Amino acid sequence: MQDMRDKIAMAEDFVKNELGKDSSGHDWHHIDRVRKNARLIWSKEQQGDWFIIEMAALLHDIPDDKLNESEEAGWMKLDSFLQRIQLDSEISSRIKGCIETVSYKGGRVIELDSIEAEIVQDADRLDALGAIGIARTFAFGGKKGHPIYEPDLNVRGKMTVEEYRNGDSSSVNHFYEKLLKLKDKMNTEQARQLAEERHQFMETFLDQFYSEWNGNA
């Protein structure tokens, strides 16, 4: 048990060092919120290995291609850390399996093969919803150089990962291209319940946004 706590502490330090100064909405506080969301879901579901879930929640953004020079570089960074803390190879594989399935990447469909993966994916997606999700959307859009809203930019439908990452869009369009779809993509009952309220909050925000944009409020 102490060994697991030590590895969790090392993962926390590693993530704080790697992402602590991020300004795109993927900083340490995002990571910690995902862990808290995962804990809440896990406590209700009463399934899954918490150590696997916690480690995957802590490390899920380390290999993310948008936060690294390349996806390969990100995975090398994660592998190097897991080897450094001398995790059992089976446990490392399970953690990496969860992380591989977390990212939305244009709405790709990946079959999840464990309750741990389902919980971590739900926990991450919950942090893209509600008031926090709204704040993160505009932070990320600003980082990418996207406008807040551009009426002439159409909402994109089905996209490749490259189109999703680098195509023209706006922060408001991102609600329709991703965020408002997440409620119906949750895996666990607890996440579905939490997502419903946050989804409604975003819809209310968008109604108010358009009202102000059009000079009606």
N, C-alpha and C positions, 0 to 999 in steps of 0.2 A: 504493500500500500504506500509506504514512504517513497519507494522508487517511482511509482506512478505520479505522486505529488511532485517529486523532483523534476520529472520529465515535463509535467504541465508547466511548472515554473520556468523551465528552460524554453519551452515553446512561447510562453508569454513574453519573455525577454527578447527572444528572436524576432517575434512579430512586431513588438514595439520598436525595435531597432530598424526593421525593414520598412514598416509602414507608418511609423509614428508621426511623420511630417507630411503625410499625404493630404492633399487638399481637394481631391476629386470625390470624396465621400467614401473612401476605402481605407480610412485611418484606423488606428487602434480602437477608437470608440465604436466604430462600426463592427469590428471583430468582436468586441466584448458584448455588444448588443445581440449579435448573432448567437453567441454562446448563451446569453440569458434567455433568448427565445427558444433555443434548443433545449435548455434545461426545463423550461415551462412545458414544452410539448412532451418531452420525455417523461416528466413527472405525471402527466395525465395518461399517456399511452401505456406506461409501465412495460415497455419493451425496449430491447436493445442494450448494447454495452456502452455505458456512459463514458468510459475512458476513450473509446473509439470516437464517439460523438463529440466529446469535448476537444480532443486533439484535431479532429477534422474541422470543427468550427473555428478553432484558433488559426489553423494553417490554410484555410480554404482559398485565401486570396494570394498566397505566396506564388503559385505558378501561373496566375492569371496573365494572359498574353497582353492585356491592355496596361498592365503595371510592370512589364518587363520588356527588354529588347526584343524578345521573341518568346513564344510558348515553350520552346525547347530549353531556353535559358532559365525560365521560371521553374520548370520541372527539375532541372539539374540543381537549382538552388534548394528546392524542397528535398530532393534525394540526399543531397550533401548533409542537410540538417538532420534528417532521420537517421542517417548512418552515424553521425557524430554523437547522437544521444543513445546509440546502441539499442535501438528498438528491435524486438523480435521481428524477423522478416515477414511472418504471417500478419502480425499486427500492422506493420508498415504498409503492407499490401492492402489491408482492409481500410486503413486511413486514406490511402491514395485513391482507392476505389470510390470512396465517398466524395472526395474532392473533385475527381474527374467529372462527376455528374451534377455538380452544383450549378455551374454557370448556365445562364439563359441562352446566350449566343444566338440571338435572332429567332428564338423559339424552337430550336432543334429538339427533337424528341429522342430521349435516351431512356431505355428500360432500366429502372432502378432495381438492384438485386438484393437490397437489405433494408431493414427498418432504420438502421443507422443513416444510410444515404438519404432516405426519405425525410428523416427528421432534420438533417443538416440542410438539405435543399429547402425545405419549408422555412426553416429559421432564417436563412439568408434572404429568401423572397419576402418574408414578412417585413424585413428592414427596408425593403424597397417600396413599401406601402405606407399610407397614413401621413401624418405630419412630418415624420422623419424622412419618409420616401420623397415627399415634395421637396424638402430642403436639399436632399442629396441629388435629386434630379437637376436642380438649377446649379448646384455646385459643380456637378460633372459636366453639364452643358457649357458652363463658363470656361471650365478647364479645357474643353475640346474646341472652344471658339464658336459654339453654336449660338444662334440668336435665342432670346427668350421665346419669341413666337414670330413666325413669318407666314402670314396667311397664304402666300403664293406657293409655299412648300407643301406638297401633298403628303398625307400620311402613307407610309410605305407598307406594303403587304408582305408577302413571303419574301425573305431575303437570305442570301448567303451570309456566312459569318463575316466575310470581307465587307459586304454591303452594309451589314448591321453595324460594324465597327467604324467604317470610314465614309459611308455615304452622307449626303446632305440631309440634315434634319434640323429640328428645333427642340428645345426643352419641352414645349407643350406637346409637340408631336410624339415625343417619347412616351407620354402617358398612353397614347393609343397604340403605339408600336410594341409596348411591353407591359407597362404597369397595370393597366386596366384588364389585362388578360390573366394576371397572376392569380386572382381569386379562384378561378376555376381550374387552376393547375396544382393546387395544394394536394398533398398526399394523405395527410392525417386529419382526423376530425377536429382536433384541437386547433390546428393551423387554419382550417376552413372557418372556424368560428371567429378566430382573431382577425382573419383577413376580411371578413364581411364588413366589420365596422370601419376598418381602415380604408377599404374600397369606397364605402359611402362617403367618407370624409374627403377623399380625393375628388369624387364627382361633385360634391358641394363646392370645393375649391374651384374647380373648372367652371362651374356655373357662374360663380362670383367673378372669376378672371375675365370671362367673355363679356359679362355685364359691364365691368369697368373698362375693358378694352374698347367696347363700342359706345362708351359715354352714356351708359344707361344707369349708372350707380355712382 
